[in-house]
Amino acid sequence: METVFVLFIAIATFLTRIINLLSVPIFTDEAIYIRWAQIGLGDPAQRFISLTDGKQPLFTWLMYPALKIFNDPLFAGRFISVLAGVGSCLGLYFAARALFGRKTAVFTSLFYLFSPFALIYDRLALMDSLLAMFTVWSLYLEIILIRKIRLDIAMLLGVSIGLGLLTKSSALFCLLMLPFSLILFDCKPKYKIKRLLKWAGLAIVSLIIAEVMYNLLRLSPWFYIISQKNYSFIMTFSEFMKSRFAIFWPNMDGLWQFVVSYLTIPVLIVLIIGLIFGIIRRDRKILYVFIWFIVPFLALAAFGKVRFPRFILFMVYLFLSSPATFWLILHISPGRK
């Protein structure tokens, strides 16, 4: 039965994204990314052309086969985001199931399916949908790693984070969030110290794999432009220390408006209530999901020079389809024993 639902949700997500895919006018950045993909496809020497603007190339690389298959370049570029949306939906299902069980996973994936925020960006040829997919799967693999502590999972996690880093620099948060998975560590079993040390070793394995994958970009002489581009969007630590929280509150106001606009107030109220009950009941799983949202959100508020709604996409996906909402519905609804 679960297999049937997973197939259903994957097909439903695909159809809701692919239908009338060209009805939305082309966005400026879409045209840039698609043109890079066309140039790279035509000239192998230009496969790293996106690095000339400080952008990682994975999204444009994935367009190559799509440009071969589809005649319309815009459709080809957006098709990659459609597939990324399907991947995000499935990743959220498995992450919610791992944390809260199958019922919550069903509600979470359905919530994602009908989310306007997800629907918009899963239909645009932008890097953010692909980044969100790798973020969701990294979350899932970090949950599984802390529970099973296995080498194969650590390797898959490293690959997932590495692919995220090849997509956009924001994937660095997937590495930074790895220590927070210790919230889910089971301290009861025997040999807990041994298990903890083993997890630390496997976390380092994931880190090494991700960094090796990312450093493949050093094959291009334009690699250094990535950091230059990043600092046009975020402050350096020295700049932050000079201005401290000068931009924090203005950024918080702007980012919060994005969250309210895209999530809507009713959804936010339910999420916040679910979080409050999770804290009261000391539910570490709900706290863990919330941390995945609040840490990058506060970091963007503190260091961000520029803010656009798509910048919060990868963090809002986890909060937007947060199992906390459905945990609230399923666990404290009237009539539940």
C-alpha positions as CSV (number, residue, x, y, z in Angstrom):
1,M,0.0,0.0,0.0
2,E,2.8,2.4,0.8
3,T,4.5,1.8,-2.5
4,V,1.2,2.6,-4.3
5,F,1.0,5.9,-2.4
6,V,4.6,6.8,-3.1
7,L,4.0,6.3,-6.8
8,F,0.8,8.3,-6.6
9,I,2.4,11.3,-4.9
10,A,5.3,11.2,-7.3
11,I,3.1,11.2,-10.3
12,A,0.7,13.8,-8.8
13,T,3.6,16.1,-8.0
14,F,5.0,15.7,-11.6
15,L,1.7,16.4,-13.2
16,T,0.9,19.5,-11.1
17,R,4.2,20.9,-12.1
18,I,4.5,19.9,-15.7
19,I,1.0,21.0,-16.9
20,N,1.1,24.4,-18.6
21,L,4.8,24.7,-17.7
22,L,5.4,27.5,-20.2
23,S,2.4,29.6,-19.0
24,V,4.6,31.7,-16.7
25,P,6.7,34.3,-18.5
26,I,10.4,33.7,-18.5
27,F,12.4,35.1,-15.5
28,T,15.7,36.9,-16.1
29,D,17.9,34.4,-14.2
30,E,16.2,31.5,-16.1
31,A,17.4,32.9,-19.4
32,I,20.9,33.2,-18.0
33,Y,21.1,29.7,-16.7
34,I,19.6,28.2,-19.9
35,R,22.0,30.1,-22.0
36,W,25.0,28.8,-20.0
37,A,23.7,25.3,-20.5
38,Q,23.4,25.8,-24.2
39,I,27.0,27.2,-24.4
40,G,28.3,24.3,-22.3
41,L,26.5,21.7,-24.3
42,G,27.9,23.1,-27.5
43,D,31.4,23.6,-26.3
44,P,32.9,21.1,-23.7
45,A,35.6,23.7,-22.9
46,Q,32.8,25.9,-21.5
47,R,31.3,23.4,-19.1
48,F,32.3,25.6,-16.1
49,I,31.0,28.8,-17.7
50,S,28.6,29.5,-14.8
51,L,31.6,30.0,-12.5
52,T,32.4,33.2,-14.4
53,D,29.4,34.6,-12.5
54,G,30.3,32.7,-9.3
55,K,27.5,30.2,-9.7
56,Q,28.0,26.4,-9.3
57,P,27.4,24.4,-12.5
58,L,25.3,21.4,-11.5
59,F,22.0,22.8,-12.5
60,T,23.2,23.8,-15.9
61,W,24.9,20.4,-16.3
62,L,21.6,18.6,-15.6
63,M,20.0,20.7,-18.4
64,Y,22.3,19.1,-21.1
65,P,20.2,15.9,-21.7
66,A,16.9,17.9,-21.4
67,L,18.1,20.3,-24.1
68,K,18.8,17.3,-26.3
69,I,15.3,15.9,-25.7
70,F,13.1,19.0,-25.8
71,N,13.0,21.6,-28.6
72,D,12.0,24.4,-26.3
73,P,15.0,25.5,-24.1
74,L,12.7,27.1,-21.5
75,F,10.8,23.9,-21.2
76,A,14.0,21.9,-20.9
77,G,15.3,24.1,-18.1
78,R,12.1,24.1,-16.2
79,F,11.8,20.3,-16.6
80,I,14.8,19.9,-14.3
81,S,13.0,21.9,-11.6
82,V,9.9,19.7,-12.1
83,L,12.0,16.6,-11.4
84,A,13.6,18.3,-8.4
85,G,10.1,19.0,-7.1
86,V,9.2,15.3,-7.3
87,G,12.4,14.5,-5.5
88,S,11.7,17.0,-2.7
89,C,8.2,15.6,-2.2
90,L,9.5,12.1,-1.9
91,G,12.3,13.2,0.4
92,L,9.8,14.9,2.7
93,Y,7.7,11.8,2.8
94,F,10.6,9.6,3.9
95,A,11.9,12.2,6.3
96,A,8.5,12.6,7.9
97,R,8.0,8.9,8.1
98,A,11.4,8.4,9.7
99,L,10.6,11.0,12.4
100,F,6.9,10.7,12.9
101,G,5.5,7.7,11.2
102,R,3.6,6.9,8.0
103,K,0.4,8.9,8.7
104,T,2.3,12.1,9.3
105,A,4.4,11.4,6.2
106,V,1.2,11.1,4.0
107,F,-0.1,14.5,5.3
108,T,3.3,16.1,4.9
109,S,3.7,15.0,1.2
110,L,0.2,16.1,0.4
111,F,0.8,19.4,2.0
112,Y,3.8,19.9,-0.1
113,L,1.9,18.8,-3.2
114,F,-0.6,21.7,-2.8
115,S,1.8,24.3,-1.5
116,P,1.9,27.4,-3.7
117,F,5.4,28.2,-2.6
118,A,6.7,24.9,-3.7
119,L,4.6,24.9,-6.9
120,I,6.0,28.3,-8.0
121,Y,9.6,27.4,-7.8
122,D,9.2,23.8,-9.0
123,R,8.1,25.4,-12.3
124,L,11.0,27.8,-12.8
125,A,14.4,27.1,-14.2
126,L,16.2,28.3,-11.1
127,M,18.8,26.5,-8.9
128,D,16.7,26.8,-5.7
129,S,14.3,23.9,-6.3
130,L,17.3,21.6,-6.9
131,L,19.0,22.9,-3.8
132,A,15.9,22.3,-1.8
133,M,15.7,18.7,-3.0
134,F,19.3,18.0,-1.9
135,T,18.6,19.7,1.4
136,V,15.5,17.5,2.1
137,W,17.4,14.3,1.3
138,S,20.4,15.4,3.4
139,L,17.9,15.9,6.3
140,Y,16.6,12.4,5.8
141,L,20.0,10.8,5.6
142,E,21.2,12.6,8.7
143,I,18.2,11.2,10.6
144,I,19.0,7.7,9.4
145,L,22.7,8.1,10.1
146,I,22.2,9.1,13.8
147,R,19.9,6.1,14.2
148,K,21.6,3.3,12.3
149,I,25.2,4.6,12.3
150,R,26.3,2.9,9.1
151,L,29.0,3.6,6.6
152,D,26.8,3.3,3.5
153,I,24.4,5.9,4.9
154,A,27.3,8.3,5.7
155,M,28.6,7.9,2.1
156,L,25.2,8.6,0.6
157,L,24.9,11.7,2.9
158,G,28.2,12.9,1.7
159,V,27.1,12.6,-1.9
160,S,23.8,14.3,-1.2
161,I,25.6,17.3,0.5
162,G,28.3,17.3,-2.2
163,L,25.7,17.6,-5.0
164,G,24.0,20.4,-3.0
165,L,27.3,22.2,-2.8
166,L,27.7,21.8,-6.6
167,T,24.3,23.5,-6.9
168,K,24.5,26.4,-4.6
169,S,26.7,27.6,-1.7
170,S,23.7,27.6,0.7
171,A,24.0,23.8,0.8
172,L,26.8,24.4,3.3
173,F,24.1,24.6,6.0
174,C,23.5,20.8,5.4
175,L,27.0,20.3,6.8
176,L,26.6,22.8,9.6
177,M,23.3,21.1,10.7
178,L,24.9,17.7,11.0
179,P,25.9,18.1,14.7
180,F,22.3,19.0,15.5
181,S,21.2,15.5,14.6
182,L,22.7,14.5,18.0
183,I,19.4,15.7,19.4
184,L,18.0,12.4,18.1
185,F,20.8,10.3,19.5
186,D,19.5,7.4,21.7
187,C,21.4,7.6,24.9
188,K,19.8,4.5,26.4
189,P,21.4,1.6,24.6
190,K,24.6,0.0,25.9
191,Y,27.9,1.1,24.4
192,K,26.5,4.6,23.8
193,I,30.0,6.1,23.9
194,K,31.2,3.7,21.3
195,R,28.2,4.4,19.1
196,L,28.7,8.2,19.5
197,L,32.4,7.9,18.5
198,K,31.4,5.8,15.5
199,W,28.9,8.4,14.5
200,A,31.5,11.1,14.7
201,G,33.8,9.1,12.5
202,L,31.1,8.6,9.9
203,A,30.1,12.3,10.0
204,I,33.7,13.1,9.1
205,V,33.5,10.6,6.2
206,S,30.4,12.5,5.0
207,L,32.2,15.8,5.3
208,I,35.2,14.5,3.4
209,I,33.1,13.2,0.5
210,A,31.1,16.4,0.3
211,E,34.3,18.5,0.3
212,V,36.0,16.3,-2.3
213,M,33.0,16.6,-4.6
214,Y,32.9,20.4,-4.2
215,N,36.6,20.9,-4.7
216,L,36.3,19.3,-8.2
217,L,35.3,22.8,-9.2
218,R,39.0,23.8,-8.6
219,L,39.6,22.2,-12.0
220,S,38.3,25.5,-13.4
221,P,40.4,28.7,-13.2
222,W,37.2,30.5,-12.3
223,F,36.7,28.7,-9.0
224,Y,37.8,31.7,-6.9
225,I,34.9,33.8,-8.3
226,I,32.4,31.7,-6.2
227,S,33.6,33.3,-2.9
228,Q,33.7,36.8,-4.4
229,K,30.1,36.3,-5.6
230,N,29.0,34.9,-2.2
231,Y,30.3,38.0,-0.5
232,S,28.2,40.2,-2.7
233,F,25.2,38.6,-1.1
234,I,26.4,38.0,2.5
235,M,28.7,39.9,4.8
236,T,32.1,38.6,5.8
237,F,32.6,37.9,9.5
238,S,34.8,41.1,9.9
239,E,32.0,43.2,8.3
240,F,29.5,41.6,10.7
241,M,31.7,42.4,13.7
242,K,31.9,46.1,12.6
243,S,28.2,46.6,12.0
244,R,27.0,43.9,14.5
245,F,23.2,43.8,14.2
246,A,22.8,46.8,12.0
247,I,21.0,44.9,9.3
248,F,19.6,42.1,11.4
249,W,16.3,43.6,12.4
250,P,15.6,45.1,8.9
251,N,16.4,41.7,7.4
252,M,14.2,39.9,10.0
253,D,11.3,42.2,9.1
254,G,11.7,41.5,5.3
255,L,12.3,37.7,5.7
256,W,9.4,37.4,8.1
257,Q,7.2,39.1,5.5
258,F,8.3,36.5,3.0
259,V,7.4,33.7,5.3
260,V,4.0,35.1,6.2
261,S,3.2,35.8,2.5
262,Y,4.2,32.4,1.2
263,L,3.1,30.2,4.1
264,T,0.0,32.3,5.0
265,I,-1.0,33.2,8.6
266,P,-3.3,30.1,9.2
267,V,-0.5,27.7,8.3
268,L,1.9,29.6,10.5
269,I,-0.4,29.6,13.4
270,V,-0.8,25.8,13.2
271,L,2.9,25.3,12.9
272,I,3.7,27.5,15.8
273,I,1.1,25.7,18.0
274,G,2.6,22.4,17.0
275,L,6.0,23.7,17.9
276,I,4.8,24.9,21.3
277,F,3.2,21.6,22.1
278,G,6.3,19.8,21.0
279,I,8.4,21.9,23.4
280,I,5.9,21.3,26.2
281,R,6.0,17.6,25.6
282,R,9.8,17.7,25.1
283,D,9.5,16.1,21.7
284,R,13.1,16.3,20.3
285,K,11.9,15.4,16.8
286,I,9.8,18.5,16.4
287,L,12.6,20.6,17.9
288,Y,15.0,19.1,15.4
289,V,12.8,20.0,12.4
290,F,12.4,23.6,13.7
291,I,16.2,24.0,14.1
292,W,16.6,23.1,10.4
293,F,14.5,26.2,9.7
294,I,15.5,28.7,12.3
295,V,19.3,28.3,12.2
296,P,19.7,29.2,8.5
297,F,16.9,31.8,8.8
298,L,18.7,33.7,11.6
299,A,22.0,33.4,9.8
300,L,20.5,34.9,6.6
301,A,19.0,37.7,8.7
302,A,22.4,38.4,10.4
303,F,24.6,38.2,7.4
304,G,22.5,38.8,4.3
305,K,23.1,41.9,2.2
306,V,20.5,40.9,-0.3
307,R,17.2,39.1,0.3
308,F,14.8,37.4,-2.2
309,P,12.0,35.0,-1.4
310,R,13.8,32.1,-3.1
311,F,16.7,32.5,-0.6
312,I,14.5,31.0,2.1
313,L,13.0,28.2,-0.1
314,F,15.4,25.4,1.0
315,M,14.8,26.2,4.7
316,V,11.1,26.9,4.4
317,Y,10.4,23.6,2.7
318,L,11.2,21.8,5.9
319,F,9.1,24.1,8.0
320,L,6.4,24.5,5.4
321,S,5.7,20.8,5.3
322,S,6.8,20.4,8.9
323,P,5.6,17.2,10.5
324,A,4.9,19.3,13.6
325,T,1.6,20.4,12.0
326,F,0.4,16.9,11.4
327,W,1.8,15.7,14.7
328,L,-0.5,18.2,16.3
329,I,-3.5,17.0,14.3
330,L,-2.8,13.3,14.9
331,H,-1.7,13.4,18.5
332,I,-3.8,16.0,20.3
333,S,-6.9,16.0,18.2
334,P,-10.3,15.4,20.0
335,G,-11.1,11.8,20.6
336,R,-7.5,10.5,20.5
337,K,-6.7,8.3,23.5
